[in-house]
Amino acid sequence: MVAANRHVKIAERVSTRLKLKQLRLLVAVAERSSILHAAQDLNISQPAATKLIKDLEIDFGVRLFDRTNRGAIPTTFGEALVRHGKLILAQVYHAAQELDDLNEGSGGRVVVGTLLAASAWLLPAAIKAMCEDRPNVTVAVRDGTNDVLMPALSAGDVDLVVGRLPEFRHRKDLAQIRLLEEEVCIVARAGHALARQDKVEFADLVDHAWILQPPETSLRRQFEKAFFDRDLTPPAAAVESVSFLTNRELLMRTDMLGVFPYHVVAPEVARGDLAILPCKVDLSGRAVGVTYRRAGGLSPAAQAFLAVLRETAAGAAPPTLQ
C-alpha cells in the first residue's frame, strides 16, 4: 500500500511539475553523460542545469543521475524517465510538424532506418518517388543493424525501419508490414574457382574465408542454421560488415565468399564483377518490410513515406535470380 501511494505521488508530480525544458535536459544529460555538455547544447548555464535536475530529484524523491568518474550516469529512475521522455519529445515534435504541414502544405521530415536488404533497391526507389511527389519533405536515412535501429525506433529517434523483418514480430509496441520477398545468393569474385563449378554443395563452402553480416542479424543467423541443418559447422567470418561498399571491394579483390540478397549484388553480377555460386540457398523468413511504433502514430511525413514504400514495393519488382 505504501509503495502504491508512493507511485501515485511520483506520477502526480511528474504529470503536474515536469516541463518540456526539464525533459530535454534530462535526455541531453543521458546522451552526453555530462551536465556541462548538455547545458551547452541547450544554451543554459551549468549551474542552472544542475539546479533543474536537483529540483526534480527533490520533487520526485528519487535520484535521477549518479555522478561518477565516467560522467553523469542515469540511475534506474533516470533511465525510465529518459526512455519515456524521448518518446514524449518525439511526439511533441510530430505534433509541431503536423501543424507546420497543415499550415505550409506537404512539408516535414521523416527519419528512416535502413538495413542491407532495403538499401540497394527499395529505399532509393521510394525516396525518389517521395522527392517527386513531396519535394518539401526531408528524408533522413540511418544505416544500421536491427540491434541498433530497433531501440532507436522504440525511443522515437527513428520513424520507420525498412529491411528484412526481425524475428521478434510479436512485440506489442512495434507494428510490421511485409512489402516483398527477397532472394538470397552466395557470391564471389568473377573467376573464383567455385564459380567455375557446375554445382556447389554446402560442404564445399565450410573451409573458405567469408564476409558475413554481424551475428545479431537475421540473415547471419539463418545462414548459420542452414549449415547446422546439414550437420555442418558454419564457416567463421573473416570479416563482419554491413558496409556493402567495403564488402564489394573485398569480394572483388580476394577469394572471400559472401551471402547477400540478390537485388543488392545484381548490378555487380550484371557487370561481371561478381559471380553467383551454383549453390541453392533457401533461407526461411526472407520477408522485407517496414517496422514502426504502434504508440503515438506516425507524423504526416512518415505516413506519406510509408504509403510510398508500399506503392513502390507493389508497383515494381526488384531484380530476381533467373
N, C-alpha and C positions, 0 to 999 in steps of 0.2 A: 504493500500500500504506500509506504514511504517512497519507494522507487517510482511508483506510478505518479505520485504527486510531484516528485522532483522532475519527472519527464514533462509533465504538464506545465510546470513553471518554466522550464527551459523553452518549451515550444511556444509559450505565450510571449516570452521575452524575445525570442528570435523573430516572431511574426510582428511584434509591435516596435522593436527597437533597432533591428538590423537594417541598415541603409545600404543602397547600392554602392556608394562610395566605400563603405567599410568592406563590402563583399568583394569589390575589385581589389582592394588592398590585400585581403586575405588570400585571394587567388594568386596575386602577384608575388607575395612573400613565399607562398608554397612553391611557385615555379622558379623563383630566383634563389630560394634558400637564404635570403638576405633582406632585412628590413630596409637597409640603406638603398640597395639597388631597386627594390620595389617602390620606395618613396620617390626616387629619382624618375622612375618610369611614369609615375602618376603625378609628377610635378608638385609634390608636397615635401615638407621638411621631414628629416628622420625623427626628430622629437615628436612632431605631430603624428607621424605614423605609429610610433611606439605607444603614444598615449591612446590612439584609437584602438589598438589591439588590447592594451591593458584594460581600457574601459569595457571592452566586450568580454574579456575574461572575468572581470568583476561582475558584470551584469549577468552572465550565464553561470557563473560559479564553477567554471572549468578552465583548465589550462589549454590553450589552443596551439601554442608553439613551445618547443624546448630549445633553449639557446645552447648550442654545442659548438665545438671547435670546427664543425662542418657547416655552421651557419644556423639559421632558424629552421628547425625541422618540425613539421606538424605532428601533434600528438594524435591519438585515436580520435579525439573530439574534433581536432583541427582538420584531419583528413576527411571526416564525414561532412563537416561544414563546407570545406573547399569543394568536395565532389558535387554536392548539391548546388553550391554557389556557381560553379562553372555552367551547369545546366540552366540555372536561373538567368545568368548573364547572356547565355546563348539565346534564350527565349526572348529576353528583352531586346536583343539585337534583331531578332527575327521580327518582332513587333514593330520596331522602328523602321526596319527595311520594308515591311508591308505598307506602312504609312507613306514612305517615300515612293513605293511603287504605285500606290493609289494616286499620289499627288503628281508624279512625274511620268507615269506610264510604265513601260516594260523594262525597268532597270533592276539593279540588285546585284547580289554576289552569291555564288554557291561554291562551297569547298568540297572537292571530290577526292576521296582516297582511291588509289588505283593499285591493283595487283597485276602481276605479269600477264595473266590471261586477258586482261582488258586493254592493256596499254598499247598494243600493236595495231588493233583494227577498230574495235567497238568504240572505245573512248574518243579517239581522234575523229571518227566519223560523226559521233554525237556532238562533239564540241563544234565541229564545222557547221552542222545543221543549226545548232543553238546560236552561233555567231551570225548566221544568215537570217535567222528568224527574230532574234532579240539581240541586236548589236550592242545594246547598253548594259547587258548582263555580263559581269566578270566571272569567269570560271577559273578557280584556283585549284591546281592539281597537286596532290600529295602522294608520292610514291611510298610503298612500304609493304610489309607482310601483315597478315591478319593479327598477329600478336601485338603489333604496334597500332594498326589502324582501327581495330575494333574498340580498344579502350578510348582512343581519340573520338570515335563515333559516339560512344556512350557518354563521354564527358562533354559533348557539344562542340568539340574543336573541328569536327568534320561533319558535313551534312549527309553525304552518301558515300558508300564504299562499293566500287564496281570491280568485279573479278570473279574468280572461281569461288563458289559459295562455301563458306566454312562449314564444319561438321556440327557445330552447336546450333542447329536450326530451331531448337526448342526454346531458346531464350525468350522470355516473355517481353523483355524490353526492346527487342530488335525484330523488325519485320524483314522478310526477304521475298524477292520476286525473281523467278527464273526467267532468263532472257534468251539463252541459246545453249546448245550443247557443243563442247569443244572436242576436237580430235587431238590425241597426243601421239608424238612420234619420237624416236631416238635418232639423233643426228650426229654427224662427224664431218670433218673436212672432206672436200671433194678429193677423191683419190685414196682415201683411207682403206686399209686392207679389208676391213669388214664390209665396206660399201661395195666391194667388188664381188662379194659372195652372193650366190643365188638365194640363200636363206641364212638367217642368223638366229640362233637359239639363245635363251636367257643365260644358259651355262657358258656361252661364248663371251658374255659381257662382264663376267664377275671380275676378271683379272685386269681389266683396263682402268685407266685413270678417268675420273668423272668430274664434270662440273654439275653440281646439284643445287637445288633450292635449299634454304635452311630447314632444319628438322621440324620446325613448328609449322611449316606449310603443308596444306593438304596434299599437294602434288607429290611432295617428297615422301610423306607417309604412305600414300597409295603406291608409289613406285617401289618402296621397300617391301610392302606387303606382297606385291607381285612376285618378288623373289622368294619370300617366305612360303608363299602358296606352292611354289615349285621345289620346296625343300632345299633352297639355295641361300647362302649368306649374301645379303645385299652388298654391293660394292661400296667401299668407303669413298667419301668425297675428297678429291684432291683440292677442290675449290668449292666453297659455298658462296653463292652470289645470286642476287635477283637483278643485277645490272645487265641488261641484255647487250649493251654496247661492249662491256668488258667480256661477257661470255662469248659473243660472236667472234671477237678478235682472238680469244684463246682457242676457240674451236678451229678457226681457220689456220692458226699458226702452230698447232700441236696435234697430237694423236688422241687428245681427250675426247670423251663422248659426253653428250648431254641429252636430257629429256625435256621437251617443250611442247606447248600447244602448237599445232601445225600452223595456224594462221600467224603465229609470232615469227616463224622462220621461213614462211612461204616465199618472201621476196629473195632471201639469200639462196634458197633452193632453186628458184627460177633462174637466178643469175649464174648458177653453177658454183657458188662459193661454198655451199654446204650440201651434203647428201643425206638422204633419209635411209637408214639401215633397213634391210628387208627383214624386220622383226615385228611381229604382231604385238602391239601394246594395247591391251584392253583394260583400262583403269576405270573403276566404278566411280560414280558421283562426279561426273565431268561437267556438271551444270555451271554455267557462267551467269551471274545475275547481279542484282543490286541489293544492298542491305542498308536499312535506315532505322532511326529511332521511332518507336511507336509513340512515346510520350511527347506531347508538345507539338506534334505535327511538323511539317516542312514549311519553310519560307516560300513565298511565291516563286522566287527564282529557282529554288530547289525543286519545287513541284513541277515547274516548267521543264527543268532539265531531266527529271525522272520521266516525264512524258516523251521527251525527245529520245531518251535512251530506249524506251520501249518501241517507239516507232522505228528507230534505226535498226534495232535487233530484228524486228518483224519484217522490215521492208527490204533488206538486202542481206544475203547470206555471206558469212566470212569465207575465205579460201578453204577448200576441203581437200583431203587426200584423194587421189584418183584410185 
